[in-house]
Amino acid sequence: MRTGWLALGLFCVLLGIIGAILPLMPTTIFLILAAGCFARSSPRLETWLLNHAHFGPTLRAWRAKGAISRKGKIAACSGITLGYILFTVGAHPRLWLALTVAAFMLACAIYVASRPTATD
């Protein structure tokens, strides 16, 4: 079982790295998932991730209080908005699909905005 958690954690770190490079792909959620996987498989990798100079403070704030920094909230909500605009312009969805996607994205933005604010 530990090997499966370790493999999933490493895969999530890979997705997080890709997300740090590609616009509109999330980074933090994959690193949060990776930290959870490493907690079940590799305390050494979990410690490395939580103490990482760039990502560690965000992960520790999430783990301690479920908090997201103001900068993170702005980036997430901006990405959600941009993603929806690109979806509607690029896919030309029917009204029912556009409204359904808008509802899901709005729910995500509300969730992000409702989280406690961590210090930047």
C-alpha positions in Angstrom: 0.0 0.0 0.0 2.9 2.4 0.8 4.3 1.9 -2.7 0.9 3.0 -4.2 0.7 6.1 -2.0 4.4 6.9 -2.9 3.7 6.5 -6.6 0.6 8.6 -6.4 2.5 11.3 -4.4 5.3 11.4 -7.0 2.7 11.7 -9.8 1.0 14.6 -8.0 4.4 16.3 -7.6 5.0 15.9 -11.4 1.5 17.4 -12.1 2.3 20.2 -9.7 5.6 20.9 -11.5 3.8 20.9 -14.8 1.2 23.3 -13.3 3.9 25.7 -12.2 5.1 25.9 -15.8 1.8 25.8 -17.7 -0.7 28.6 -17.3 -4.3 27.6 -16.2 -3.1 24.3 -14.8 -3.2 24.2 -11.0 -0.1 23.6 -8.9 -1.1 23.8 -5.3 -3.9 21.3 -5.3 -1.5 18.6 -6.7 1.1 19.5 -4.1 -1.5 19.3 -1.3 -2.5 15.9 -2.6 1.2 14.9 -2.8 1.8 15.9 0.8 -1.2 13.8 1.9 0.2 10.8 -0.1 3.6 11.2 1.3 2.2 11.4 4.9 1.0 7.8 4.2 4.2 6.6 2.5 7.3 8.7 3.0 7.8 11.0 6.0 11.1 12.2 4.4 9.3 13.4 1.2 6.5 14.9 3.2 9.0 16.9 5.3 10.8 17.9 2.2 7.6 19.2 0.6 6.4 21.0 3.7 9.8 22.7 4.1 10.2 23.6 0.5 11.2 27.2 0.2 8.6 28.1 -2.4 5.7 25.8 -1.8 6.1 24.9 1.9 4.4 28.0 3.5 1.3 27.5 1.3 1.1 23.8 2.1 1.6 24.4 5.9 -1.1 27.2 5.9 -3.5 24.8 4.2 -2.7 21.9 6.5 -2.9 24.1 9.7 -6.0 26.2 8.9 -7.3 25.4 5.4 -6.1 28.9 4.6 -5.2 30.4 1.2 -3.2 33.6 0.8 -4.8 36.7 -0.7 -2.5 36.4 -3.7 -3.5 32.7 -4.1 -7.2 33.6 -4.0 -6.8 36.3 -6.6 -4.7 34.0 -8.8 -7.2 31.1 -8.5 -10.3 33.2 -9.1 -8.5 35.0 -12.0 -7.6 31.6 -13.5 -11.2 30.3 -13.1 -12.5 33.4 -14.9 -9.9 33.2 -17.7 -10.6 29.5 -18.1 -14.3 30.1 -18.4 -13.8 32.9 -21.0 -11.5 30.6 -23.0 -14.0 27.8 -22.8 -16.9 29.9 -24.0 -14.9 31.6 -26.8 -13.1 28.5 -27.9 -15.9 25.9 -27.6 -19.0 28.0 -28.3 -21.0 25.7 -26.0 -24.8 25.5 -26.0 -26.5 27.7 -23.4 -27.2 24.8 -21.0 -23.6 23.7 -21.0 -22.2 27.2 -20.6 -24.5 27.7 -17.6 -23.6 24.3 -16.1 -19.9 25.0 -16.4 -20.4 28.5 -15.1 -22.2 27.1 -12.0 -19.4 24.7 -11.2 -16.7 27.3 -11.7 -18.6 29.8 -9.6 -19.0 27.2 -6.9 -15.2 26.7 -7.0 -14.5 30.4 -6.8 -16.9 30.8 -3.9 -15.1 28.0 -2.1 -11.7 29.5 -2.7 -12.9 33.0 -1.6 -14.6 31.6 1.6 -11.4 29.9 2.9 -9.5 31.7 5.7 -6.8 34.1 4.4 -3.2 33.2 5.1 -0.6 35.8 5.3 1.4 36.3 2.1 
